């Protein structure tokens, strides 16, 4: 009976730990996370994720008024649904980054699935 209880605790701990790890914003299995760059300049990098959305025109207006350059990490699905927002972001001189097509967590996804997510979004960005 103790063996079954120990096994249950191990399985529950592994599942809970795996879930927390897969949703972590500060851990990555492959590649490198860059959260700061060494510089003596006082700088801030503003990024916006998961767009474009219906609020994009208003966000662009605010950024233009404040003269703040921004990097927009766009999802392919939203960009495909509203390509005019992508055009407006680029025309305003902001950078566009690839935030995958569907914004699904990619921990444990096959390399082919990850490549498809990124390539599909690259096509939408172009």
C-alpha positions, 0 to 999 in steps of 0.5 A: 500500500505504501508503494502505491501511495509513494508512486501517486505522490511522485506522479502528482509531483511530476505532473504539477512540476511539469505544468509549472515548468511548461508555463514558466516565463523564465525557463527555456529548454533550448536556446537562450533567454535574453532579459538584459543587455550590458550597457552604460546607457539608460535605456528601456526596451518596450515590447507588446505581445500577442497582437495585433488587436482591435486596440492596435490603432489607439496604441499606435497613436499613443506611441506616436504622441510619446515618440516611443519606439516599440517591438510588437511580437505578433501572433500569426493568427491575429495578423492574418485576421487583421493584416492592416494592423501589421502594415500600420505597425511597420509604417509607423517604424516599429519592429515586428517580432514573431510570437508563433502562429497560434501562441500555444506553449511549445514545450514538448512540441515536435520540431516540425510543429514549432517550425510550422508555427514560426514559418507560418507567422513569418509568411504573415509578417512578410 
